[in-house]
Amino acid sequence: MATEFVEGLSLLTLSVEAAVAAPHQAKRDVDTRYPYTGPAVPIADWVDQTVNGNGKGYPRLVEPPAVKPANASVTNNVNVISLSYIPNGVNIHFQTPFGLDANPTVHWGTSASNLCSSSTGQTTSYDRTPPCSAVVVTQCSQFFHNVQLNNLTADTTYYYQIPASNGTTASQVLSFKTARAAGNTEPFTIAVLNDMGYTNAHGTYQQLNQAVTQGLAFAWHGGDISYADDWYSGILPCESDWPVCYNGTSTTLPGGPPIPAEYDAPLPSGEIPNQGGPQGGDMSVLYESNWDLWQQWMNNLTTQVPYMVLPGNHEASCGEFDGPNNILTAYLDDDKLNSSAPKSELTYYSCPPSQRNFTAYQYRFRMPGAESNGVSNFWYSFDYGLAHFVSLDGETDFPYSPEWPFVRDTTGNETLPTEAQTFITDSGPFGEIDANNWKSNEAYQQLQWLQQDLAAVDRTKTPWVIAMSHRPMYSSQVSSYQADVRDAFEPLLLHYGVDAYLAGHIHWYERLLPLGRNGTIAQSNVVDNNTYVTGDGTSLTHVINGMAGNIESHSTLGTDPVLNITAVLNQRDYGFSKFTFHNASVATWQYVKGDGSGYGDELTLVKKNATLSR
């Protein structure tokens, strides 16, 4: 494929003919060539191996569904409702344990008392483990419904209701406000958060709800959403090289005291001190239940404002790594309860099929991938007022991505890997890789799309362009994946004058100095420690915003040094960030502490030659 070189950086140049003619690796769904040999339903509770709980072992948490059933005899229910943007409208996503008796429908209008319009949509489902037939009706989702309301008036409040169907109860009349049209110059504020889960996230949750009441436009969640894959944390014994050890009396967590009050819950009888918390897993000892409960917990937000998401590593599969004595290998590969294995042998096929390849993430949200020429919930963009927002997949679909495609596992003339060649988090590609050339930026559909998307931005309407993926490009906590993320995205983001690159993954708050290619500090764009010049193509503002919560608690540097690229580092407080766009020249970023004590950081971004008036 043809390339051009701009300031020594290889950028993609695309033609329709080249894109059509080049052979591609087929986009992959769940692979089942090798059998799953673990338990029918993995449950990380040696004391209580029941799905719904028998009163022993870890508690089975309950969060209220989006719709309260009309009577006690419940056969079906709307348990989750979530909004997202599409161009000139919204997608209303709702979830039920069982199917409906007709196409999903939403009644809507501009008056709560006159829902004079109706729209219908589509339903998808997957064979989750366990199925909802084995779970409490109001605590399970297996059918996923999407109804799009199109051609809506910008910046307008609409009311909506989901009618009853096949045993469900009709929802209350709810409301949302549509996005402001591109070019609208009125100020607005969004919430940006990463790495949330349930454990340690209650303060963040409270502050988010407060922000919604104050007029928050939408929330943008940059991956590691429910921490469903930490379902097994409560069966992993404590070990010295992992700083979390919950024992119900003298829990230790990274970041120092105070230890959140929830860890005062006694260790259930029969359970061992472990790397988890009071629930065992982040919310549940079952992978799917973590998703169900987190989404139901978030209903108060997601029914009112669009909740835009992108993928993180904890969405990939049912697990990432083994623990002491390879306890998970014994359980998932050999169906041996509370046992051990000689070595870790977790593969792609160690998870139940429904818990591989970002399956739950693909079904449980509906982002505007198709409408922005992106792909599903993985990469997409949208406009709101003065800003263009770009969601990127920092986990798959670029060279040396953290989660590997099968083509990277193969050797020699193999077209598919053997079971032993795979790893538990192998995923994607979700777009195409031209000619299977997985080492080349130019081959990836995601990076082709990114160049096209950024080239099409009208900066007279949306002068602010903000990009986010789950993985940072730089940090004082240096890791090998950062160079790969940089090599994939940084040249394009700088070339097109993107203002900021937001990330999470590292469980702390870290604001960096403005950085050019390969981490050069753009000192000329530092007005002072709390004011940066941005958007001129010489540097990006980088923020690692990974402190919303989660069972794994905070990251810490230990004895490693804070690098000179780091302006602010907080390894102790949970929270999220507010991003306010005041006008075409000035925006402010505020790190909101989850404990309600105020701001942990504030930053003003200004365009070159702009004044600081708001």
C-alpha positions as CSV (number, residue, x, y, z in Angstrom):
1,M,0.0,0.0,0.0
2,A,1.3,3.5,-0.8
3,T,2.7,5.6,1.9
4,E,3.7,9.2,2.3
5,F,6.3,10.6,4.8
6,V,5.5,13.7,6.8
7,E,8.3,14.9,9.0
8,G,9.9,11.4,8.9
9,L,6.7,9.7,10.0
10,S,4.9,7.1,7.9
11,L,1.3,8.1,7.5
12,L,-1.3,6.1,5.7
13,T,-2.5,7.2,2.2
14,L,-5.6,5.4,1.1
15,S,-7.5,5.0,-2.1
16,V,-10.9,3.3,-2.5
17,E,-9.3,1.0,-5.2
18,A,-6.5,-0.1,-2.9
19,A,-8.8,-0.7,0.0
20,V,-11.1,-2.8,-2.1
21,A,-8.5,-4.8,-4.0
22,A,-6.2,-5.8,-1.1
23,P,-6.8,-9.3,0.4
24,H,-7.7,-9.2,4.1
25,Q,-7.7,-11.5,7.1
26,A,-11.3,-12.3,7.8
27,K,-12.7,-10.7,10.9
28,R,-13.0,-13.4,13.6
29,D,-15.8,-14.4,15.9
30,V,-15.5,-16.9,18.7
31,D,-13.3,-19.9,17.6
32,T,-14.5,-23.4,18.9
33,R,-12.1,-25.7,17.1
34,Y,-10.9,-27.2,20.4
35,P,-13.4,-28.2,23.2
36,Y,-13.9,-26.3,26.4
37,T,-13.0,-28.8,29.2
38,G,-13.8,-26.8,32.4
39,P,-16.8,-26.7,34.7
40,A,-20.2,-26.2,33.1
41,V,-20.5,-22.9,35.0
42,P,-17.2,-21.5,36.5
43,I,-18.0,-20.2,40.0
44,A,-15.1,-18.8,42.0
45,D,-16.4,-19.8,45.5
46,W,-15.1,-23.1,46.8
47,V,-17.6,-22.9,49.7
48,D,-20.7,-22.3,47.6
49,Q,-20.8,-23.7,44.1
50,T,-24.4,-22.5,43.3
51,V,-25.2,-19.8,40.8
52,N,-27.6,-17.8,43.0
53,G,-26.0,-18.5,46.4
54,N,-27.0,-20.7,49.3
55,G,-26.1,-18.3,52.1
56,K,-22.6,-19.6,52.6
57,G,-19.4,-18.4,51.1
58,Y,-19.3,-15.1,49.3
59,P,-22.5,-13.0,49.0
60,R,-24.4,-12.9,45.7
61,L,-25.0,-9.2,45.3
62,V,-28.3,-7.8,44.0
63,E,-28.7,-4.4,42.2
64,P,-32.2,-3.1,41.2
65,P,-33.2,-3.6,37.6
66,A,-34.0,-0.6,35.4
67,V,-37.7,-1.4,35.5
68,K,-39.4,-2.5,38.7
69,P,-41.7,-5.5,38.0
70,A,-45.4,-4.8,38.3
71,N,-45.9,-7.9,40.4
72,A,-44.0,-10.6,42.4
73,S,-44.4,-13.3,39.8
74,V,-41.8,-12.2,37.3
75,T,-41.2,-14.1,34.0
76,N,-39.3,-11.5,32.1
77,N,-38.0,-8.0,32.8
78,V,-36.1,-4.9,31.5
79,N,-33.0,-5.0,33.7
80,V,-30.7,-2.6,31.9
81,I,-31.3,0.6,29.8
82,S,-28.4,2.5,28.3
83,L,-28.3,5.4,25.9
84,S,-25.6,6.2,23.3
85,Y,-25.3,8.7,20.5
86,I,-25.8,8.1,16.8
87,P,-25.7,11.0,14.2
88,N,-28.8,13.2,14.7
89,G,-30.3,10.8,17.2
90,V,-29.8,8.3,20.0
91,N,-29.7,4.5,20.3
92,I,-31.8,3.2,23.2
93,H,-30.3,-0.2,24.3
94,F,-32.1,-2.3,26.8
95,Q,-31.6,-5.9,28.1
96,T,-33.9,-8.7,29.2
97,P,-33.3,-12.2,30.4
98,F,-35.7,-13.7,27.7
99,G,-36.9,-12.6,24.3
100,L,-39.8,-10.3,23.4
101,D,-42.9,-11.2,21.6
102,A,-42.3,-8.6,18.9
103,N,-39.5,-6.4,17.6
104,P,-38.2,-4.1,20.4
105,T,-40.1,-0.9,20.4
106,V,-39.7,2.6,22.1
107,H,-42.5,5.2,22.3
108,W,-41.1,8.7,22.4
109,G,-41.9,12.4,21.9
110,T,-41.0,15.9,23.1
111,S,-43.7,15.8,25.9
112,A,-43.8,13.4,28.7
113,S,-47.6,13.2,28.4
114,N,-47.6,12.7,24.6
115,L,-45.3,10.0,23.3
116,C,-46.7,10.3,19.9
117,S,-43.9,8.5,17.9
118,S,-42.8,4.9,18.0
119,S,-39.6,3.3,16.7
120,T,-38.7,-0.4,16.4
121,G,-35.3,-2.0,16.4
122,Q,-33.4,-5.3,16.5
123,T,-32.6,-8.0,19.1
124,T,-29.3,-9.9,19.5
125,S,-28.4,-12.7,21.9
126,Y,-25.5,-15.0,22.8
127,D,-25.4,-18.3,24.7
128,R,-24.1,-17.0,28.0
129,T,-22.7,-19.1,30.8
130,P,-24.9,-19.6,32.8
131,P,-28.0,-19.0,30.8
132,C,-30.7,-16.7,32.3
133,S,-32.9,-19.7,32.9
134,A,-30.6,-20.6,35.8
135,V,-30.5,-17.0,37.3
136,V,-32.9,-14.8,39.1
137,V,-35.0,-13.1,36.4
138,T,-34.3,-9.5,37.6
139,Q,-30.6,-10.1,37.8
140,C,-29.7,-11.4,34.4
141,S,-29.5,-10.3,30.8
142,Q,-29.3,-12.5,27.7
143,F,-31.3,-10.6,25.0
144,F,-30.0,-7.3,23.9
145,H,-32.3,-4.8,22.1
146,N,-31.4,-1.7,20.2
147,V,-33.9,0.9,19.0
148,Q,-32.6,4.0,17.1
149,L,-34.4,7.3,17.3
150,N,-33.3,9.2,14.2
151,N,-33.7,12.7,12.8
152,L,-34.1,14.3,16.2
153,T,-33.6,18.0,16.8
154,A,-30.3,18.8,18.3
155,D,-30.0,20.0,21.9
156,T,-33.5,19.0,22.7
157,T,-35.1,17.1,25.6
158,Y,-37.0,14.0,24.5
159,Y,-39.1,11.6,26.6
160,Y,-39.3,7.8,26.0
161,Q,-40.9,4.7,27.3
162,I,-40.2,1.0,26.6
163,P,-43.6,-0.8,26.4
164,A,-44.3,-4.2,28.0
165,S,-43.6,-7.3,25.9
166,N,-43.6,-11.0,26.7
167,G,-44.0,-10.6,30.4
168,T,-41.9,-7.5,30.9
169,T,-43.3,-4.4,32.7
170,A,-43.4,-1.1,30.8
171,S,-40.7,1.3,31.9
172,Q,-41.4,4.6,33.4
173,V,-41.3,7.6,31.1
174,L,-37.7,8.6,31.0
175,S,-35.9,11.4,29.3
176,F,-32.6,12.4,27.5
177,K,-31.2,15.4,25.8
178,T,-29.8,15.1,22.2
179,A,-26.3,16.1,21.3
180,R,-25.6,19.7,20.3
181,A,-25.0,20.1,16.6
182,A,-21.4,20.4,15.4
183,G,-20.5,24.0,15.6
184,N,-22.8,24.9,18.4
185,T,-20.6,27.3,20.5
186,E,-22.3,26.9,23.9
187,P,-20.1,25.5,26.7
188,F,-20.6,21.9,27.8
189,T,-19.1,19.4,30.3
190,I,-18.5,15.7,29.9
191,A,-17.3,13.0,32.3
192,V,-14.2,10.9,31.5
193,L,-13.5,7.8,33.4
194,N,-11.5,4.6,33.1
195,D,-11.0,1.4,35.2
196,M,-14.1,1.4,37.3
197,G,-15.7,-1.9,38.3
198,Y,-17.6,-1.9,41.6
199,T,-15.2,-2.5,44.4
200,N,-13.6,0.9,45.5
201,A,-15.8,2.7,43.0
202,H,-18.7,3.9,45.2
203,G,-17.3,7.4,45.7
204,T,-16.8,7.8,41.9
205,Y,-20.3,6.6,41.4
206,Q,-21.7,9.2,43.8
207,Q,-19.8,12.0,42.2
208,L,-20.9,10.9,38.7
209,N,-24.5,10.9,39.7
210,Q,-24.0,14.4,41.2
211,A,-22.5,15.6,37.9
212,V,-25.5,14.3,36.0
213,T,-27.8,16.4,38.1
214,Q,-25.5,19.4,37.3
215,G,-26.1,19.1,33.6
216,L,-23.4,16.6,32.4
217,A,-23.7,16.1,28.6
218,F,-22.5,12.5,28.5
219,A,-20.0,10.1,30.0
220,W,-17.0,8.6,28.1
221,H,-15.7,5.4,29.7
222,G,-12.3,4.4,28.3
223,G,-12.3,0.6,29.0
224,D,-12.1,-1.7,32.0
225,I,-15.7,-1.3,32.6
226,S,-17.2,-4.0,34.9
227,Y,-14.0,-6.0,35.7
228,A,-16.0,-9.1,35.0
229,D,-12.8,-11.1,34.4
230,D,-11.9,-10.6,38.1
231,W,-14.6,-13.0,39.0
232,Y,-12.0,-15.4,40.3
233,S,-10.0,-13.0,42.5
234,G,-11.5,-14.5,45.7
235,I,-10.0,-18.0,45.1
236,L,-6.4,-16.7,44.4
237,P,-4.3,-16.9,47.6
238,C,-2.4,-13.8,48.6
239,E,1.2,-13.7,47.3
240,S,4.0,-11.3,47.9
241,D,4.4,-9.9,44.4
242,W,0.7,-8.9,44.2
243,P,-0.1,-6.1,46.7
244,V,-3.8,-6.9,47.3
245,C,-4.6,-9.2,50.2
246,Y,-8.1,-9.3,51.6
247,N,-8.6,-11.2,54.9
248,G,-11.4,-9.3,56.6
249,T,-9.4,-8.0,59.5
250,S,-6.1,-6.5,58.3
251,T,-6.5,-6.1,54.6
252,T,-3.5,-4.6,52.7
253,L,-4.0,-2.6,49.5
254,P,-1.5,-0.6,47.4
255,G,-1.5,3.2,47.9
256,G,-1.6,3.1,51.6
257,P,-4.4,4.0,54.1
258,P,-7.2,4.6,54.5
259,I,-8.5,1.2,53.6
260,P,-12.1,1.6,52.2
261,A,-14.7,0.6,54.8
262,E,-16.1,-2.2,52.6
263,Y,-13.0,-4.2,53.3
264,D,-14.1,-4.4,57.0
265,A,-16.6,-7.1,55.9
266,P,-15.5,-10.3,57.7
267,L,-14.0,-13.1,55.5
268,P,-16.8,-15.6,54.9
269,S,-16.4,-18.8,56.8
270,G,-14.3,-21.3,54.8
271,E,-12.9,-18.8,52.4
272,I,-9.1,-18.1,52.3
273,P,-7.3,-14.7,52.5
274,N,-7.2,-13.8,48.8
275,Q,-6.4,-11.3,46.1
276,G,-10.0,-10.2,45.9
277,G,-12.4,-8.4,48.2
278,P,-15.6,-8.8,50.2
279,Q,-17.5,-10.1,47.2
280,G,-14.8,-12.5,46.1
281,G,-14.8,-11.1,42.5
282,D,-15.3,-7.4,41.8
283,M,-19.1,-7.8,42.2
284,S,-19.7,-11.5,41.8
285,V,-18.0,-14.8,41.7
286,L,-19.4,-15.4,38.2
287,Y,-18.1,-13.7,35.1
288,E,-21.5,-12.8,33.6
289,S,-23.0,-11.7,36.9
290,N,-20.3,-9.1,37.2
291,W,-21.6,-7.6,33.9
292,D,-25.2,-7.9,35.0
293,L,-24.7,-6.2,38.3
294,W,-22.4,-3.5,37.1
295,Q,-24.8,-2.5,34.3
296,Q,-27.8,-2.5,36.7
297,W,-25.9,-0.5,39.2
298,M,-25.2,2.1,36.5
299,N,-28.9,2.4,35.4
300,N,-29.4,5.7,37.1
301,L,-26.8,7.3,34.9
302,T,-27.2,5.3,31.7
303,T,-31.0,6.0,31.4
304,Q,-30.4,9.8,31.6
305,V,-27.2,10.6,29.6
306,P,-25.4,8.7,26.8
307,Y,-22.8,6.4,28.2
308,M,-20.1,6.0,25.5
309,V,-17.6,3.2,26.0
310,L,-14.5,1.7,24.4
311,P,-12.6,-1.6,25.0
312,G,-10.1,-2.3,27.7
313,N,-8.1,-5.4,28.6
314,H,-10.6,-6.5,31.2
315,E,-13.3,-6.9,28.5
316,A,-11.3,-9.4,26.5
317,S,-12.1,-12.8,28.1
318,C,-12.9,-14.6,31.3
319,G,-9.3,-14.1,32.7
320,E,-5.9,-12.7,32.1
321,F,-3.4,-14.8,34.2
322,D,-3.2,-17.6,36.6
323,G,-2.5,-17.4,40.3
324,P,-0.4,-19.3,42.9
325,N,-0.2,-23.0,42.3
326,N,-1.9,-22.4,38.9
327,I,-5.3,-22.8,40.5
328,L,-7.1,-21.4,37.5
329,T,-5.5,-23.8,35.0
330,A,-6.6,-26.7,37.2
331,Y,-10.2,-25.4,37.4
332,L,-10.8,-24.1,33.8
333,D,-8.8,-26.7,31.9
334,D,-9.2,-29.8,34.0
335,D,-12.5,-29.1,36.0
336,K,-10.7,-29.6,39.3
337,L,-12.1,-27.7,42.2
338,N,-9.7,-26.0,44.6
339,S,-6.7,-27.8,43.1
340,S,-3.4,-27.0,41.5
341,A,-1.5,-27.7,38.2
342,P,2.2,-28.1,37.5
343,K,2.3,-25.1,35.3
344,S,0.0,-22.4,33.9
345,E,-1.5,-23.6,30.6
346,L,-4.3,-21.2,30.1
347,T,-5.2,-20.9,26.4
348,Y,-7.9,-19.2,24.3
349,Y,-10.0,-22.3,24.9
350,S,-9.8,-22.2,28.7
351,C,-12.8,-19.8,28.8
352,P,-16.3,-20.9,28.1
353,P,-17.0,-19.9,24.4
354,S,-19.3,-17.1,25.5
355,Q,-16.5,-15.6,27.6
356,R,-13.9,-15.2,24.8
357,N,-13.1,-12.5,22.2
358,F,-14.8,-9.5,23.8
359,T,-18.2,-11.3,23.4
360,A,-20.0,-9.7,26.3
361,Y,-18.7,-6.3,25.5
362,Q,-19.9,-6.6,21.9
363,Y,-23.4,-7.4,22.9
364,R,-23.9,-5.3,26.0
365,F,-23.3,-1.9,24.3
366,R,-24.1,-0.3,21.0
367,M,-21.8,2.4,19.9
368,P,-21.9,4.4,16.6
369,G,-19.2,2.3,14.8
370,A,-21.3,1.7,11.7
371,E,-22.6,5.3,11.6
372,S,-19.0,6.8,11.7
373,N,-17.5,4.2,9.3
374,G,-15.7,2.5,12.2
375,V,-16.3,-0.9,13.7
376,S,-18.9,-1.7,16.3
377,N,-18.0,-0.7,19.8
378,F,-14.3,-0.9,19.0
379,W,-13.5,2.3,17.1
380,Y,-15.8,5.1,16.2
381,S,-16.2,8.9,16.4
382,F,-18.9,11.5,17.1
383,D,-19.4,15.2,17.3
384,Y,-20.8,17.3,20.2
385,G,-20.9,21.0,19.9
386,L,-17.3,22.4,19.5
387,A,-15.6,19.0,19.8
388,H,-15.0,15.8,17.8
389,F,-14.4,12.7,19.9
390,V,-12.5,9.7,18.7
391,S,-12.7,6.3,20.5
392,L,-9.8,4.0,19.7
393,D,-9.2,0.3,20.3
394,G,-5.9,0.1,22.2
395,E,-6.3,-3.7,22.8
396,T,-6.5,-5.1,19.3
397,D,-6.2,-4.2,15.6
398,F,-2.8,-2.6,15.4
399,P,0.8,-4.0,15.2
400,Y,1.9,-5.8,18.3
401,S,-1.4,-5.1,20.1
402,P,-1.6,-6.3,23.7
403,E,-4.3,-8.8,22.8
404,W,-3.1,-10.9,19.9
405,P,-4.9,-12.0,16.7
406,F,-4.5,-15.6,15.7
407,V,-2.3,-14.7,12.8
408,R,0.3,-13.6,15.3
409,D,0.2,-17.0,17.1
410,T,1.0,-19.0,14.0
411,T,4.4,-20.1,12.7
412,G,5.6,-21.3,9.3
413,N,2.7,-22.2,6.9
414,E,0.1,-22.4,9.6
415,T,-3.2,-20.6,8.9
416,L,-4.6,-21.1,12.4
417,P,-2.7,-21.8,15.6
418,T,-2.8,-25.0,17.6
419,E,-4.5,-24.9,21.0
420,A,-1.2,-24.6,22.8
421,Q,0.0,-21.7,20.7
422,T,-2.9,-19.5,21.9
423,F,-3.3,-17.4,25.0
424,I,-6.4,-16.8,27.1
425,T,-6.8,-13.1,26.0
426,D,-6.2,-13.7,22.2
427,S,-8.8,-11.5,20.4
428,G,-9.7,-9.9,17.1
429,P,-9.1,-8.7,14.6
430,F,-12.4,-6.9,14.6
431,G,-11.4,-5.1,11.4
432,E,-9.4,-6.3,8.5
433,I,-5.6,-6.8,8.1
434,D,-4.5,-6.4,4.5
435,A,-2.7,-9.5,3.3
436,N,-2.3,-10.7,6.9
437,N,0.5,-8.2,7.3
438,W,0.0,-7.9,11.0
439,K,3.3,-6.0,11.6
440,S,2.4,-3.0,9.4
441,N,0.3,0.0,10.4
442,E,-0.8,0.5,6.9
443,A,-2.5,-3.0,6.8
444,Y,-5.0,-2.3,9.6
445,Q,-8.5,-1.1,9.0
446,Q,-8.5,0.7,12.3
447,L,-5.5,2.9,11.4
448,Q,-6.8,3.4,7.8
449,W,-10.1,4.6,9.4
450,L,-8.4,6.9,11.9
451,Q,-6.6,8.8,9.1
452,Q,-9.8,9.1,7.1
453,D,-11.7,10.3,10.2
454,L,-9.2,12.9,11.3
455,A,-8.7,14.2,7.7
456,A,-12.5,14.8,7.5
457,V,-12.8,16.9,10.6
458,D,-14.1,20.4,10.0
459,R,-12.0,22.4,12.5
460,T,-14.2,25.5,11.8
461,K,-17.1,23.6,13.4
462,T,-15.2,21.3,15.9
463,P,-11.9,23.0,16.7
464,W,-11.4,20.6,19.6
465,V,-10.4,17.0,18.7
466,I,-10.0,14.6,21.6
467,A,-8.9,10.9,21.3
468,M,-9.0,8.2,23.8
469,S,-8.0,4.5,24.0
470,H,-7.5,2.4,27.1
471,R,-3.7,2.2,27.0
472,P,-1.4,5.2,27.6
473,M,1.5,6.0,25.3
474,Y,3.7,7.2,28.1
475,S,3.8,7.1,31.9
476,S,6.2,7.1,34.8
477,Q,5.2,3.4,35.0
478,V,7.0,2.3,31.9
479,S,5.8,-0.8,30.0
480,S,6.6,-2.3,26.7
481,Y,3.1,-1.9,25.2
482,Q,3.4,1.8,25.4
483,A,5.9,1.9,22.4
484,D,3.5,-0.1,20.4
485,V,0.5,2.2,21.2
486,R,2.7,5.2,20.3
487,D,3.9,3.7,17.0
488,A,0.3,3.0,16.0
489,F,-1.5,6.2,16.9
490,E,0.9,9.0,17.8
491,P,2.0,10.0,14.2
492,L,-1.6,10.4,13.0
493,L,-2.7,12.3,16.1
494,L,0.1,14.7,16.0
495,H,-0.1,15.2,12.2
496,Y,-3.8,16.2,12.5
497,G,-3.3,18.5,15.5
498,V,-5.3,16.4,18.0
499,D,-5.5,18.3,21.2
500,A,-5.4,15.5,23.8
501,Y,-4.9,11.8,24.2
502,L,-6.7,10.3,27.2
503,A,-6.1,6.8,28.6
504,G,-6.4,4.6,31.7
505,H,-5.1,1.1,32.3
506,I,-2.7,2.2,35.0
507,H,-4.7,2.6,38.2
508,W,-3.8,6.1,39.2
509,Y,-4.1,9.7,38.0
510,E,-1.2,11.0,36.0
511,R,-1.0,14.2,33.9
512,L,2.0,14.5,31.7
513,L,3.7,17.5,30.2
514,P,2.9,18.2,26.5
515,L,4.8,15.6,24.5
516,G,5.9,15.5,20.9
517,R,6.9,12.4,19.0
518,N,8.8,9.8,21.1
519,G,8.3,11.7,24.3
520,T,10.0,14.9,23.6
521,I,8.8,17.6,26.1
522,A,7.3,20.5,24.2
523,Q,8.4,23.1,26.7
524,S,7.1,26.0,24.5
525,N,3.6,24.7,25.0
526,V,3.8,24.9,28.8
527,V,2.4,28.3,29.9
528,D,2.6,27.2,33.5
529,N,2.1,23.9,35.4
530,N,-1.7,24.2,35.0
531,T,-2.0,25.7,31.5
532,Y,-0.9,24.1,28.2
533,V,-1.1,25.3,24.6
534,T,-2.6,22.6,22.5
535,G,-3.7,21.6,19.0
536,D,-0.8,23.0,17.0
537,G,0.5,19.6,15.9
538,T,3.8,19.8,17.9
539,S,2.5,18.0,21.0
540,L,-0.3,16.2,22.6
541,T,-1.8,16.6,26.1
542,H,-1.7,13.2,27.8
543,V,-3.7,12.2,30.8
544,I,-3.8,8.7,32.4
545,N,-7.2,8.7,34.1
546,G,-7.3,5.1,35.5
547,M,-8.5,5.8,39.1
548,A,-12.3,5.2,39.0
549,G,-12.2,2.2,41.3
550,N,-11.9,-1.6,40.7
551,I,-10.9,-4.6,42.8
552,E,-7.3,-4.4,41.9
553,S,-7.0,-1.1,43.7
554,H,-4.3,1.5,42.9
555,S,-1.1,1.2,40.9
556,T,2.0,2.4,42.7
557,L,5.5,3.2,41.6
558,G,7.3,1.7,44.6
559,T,11.0,2.7,44.4
560,D,10.9,3.6,40.7
561,P,11.4,7.3,40.0
562,V,8.8,9.7,38.7
563,L,9.9,10.6,35.2
564,N,10.5,14.2,34.1
565,I,7.5,13.9,31.7
566,T,5.1,13.7,34.6
567,A,3.5,16.9,35.9
568,V,1.0,15.5,38.4
569,L,0.8,12.0,39.9
570,N,-1.8,10.8,42.4
571,Q,-1.5,7.1,43.5
572,R,-4.1,7.3,46.4
573,D,-7.4,8.9,45.4
574,Y,-10.2,7.4,43.3
575,G,-12.4,9.5,41.1
576,F,-13.1,10.7,37.5
577,S,-12.5,13.8,35.5
578,K,-14.7,16.5,34.1
579,F,-13.8,18.0,30.7
580,T,-15.4,21.4,30.0
581,F,-15.2,23.1,26.5
582,H,-15.8,26.8,27.1
583,N,-15.4,28.1,23.6
584,A,-13.3,27.5,20.5
585,S,-10.1,28.4,22.3
586,V,-10.3,27.4,25.9
587,A,-11.1,24.1,27.7
588,T,-10.6,23.0,31.3
589,W,-9.9,19.5,32.8
590,Q,-10.7,18.8,36.4
591,Y,-9.9,15.6,38.3
592,V,-12.9,15.0,40.7
593,K,-12.0,13.1,43.8
594,G,-14.4,10.3,44.7
595,D,-14.4,11.1,48.4
596,G,-16.1,14.5,47.7
597,S,-13.1,16.5,48.9
598,G,-12.8,18.6,45.7
599,Y,-10.4,18.5,42.8
600,G,-7.1,16.6,42.7
601,D,-5.9,18.5,39.6
602,E,-7.0,21.3,37.3
603,L,-5.6,22.0,33.8
604,T,-6.5,24.7,31.3
605,L,-6.0,24.0,27.6
606,V,-5.7,26.9,25.2
607,K,-5.3,27.2,21.5
608,K,-2.2,29.0,20.2
609,N,-2.7,32.8,20.2
610,A,-5.9,32.5,22.2
611,T,-6.8,34.5,25.3
612,L,-7.9,32.9,28.5
613,S,-11.3,34.5,28.6
614,R,-14.2,32.0,29.0
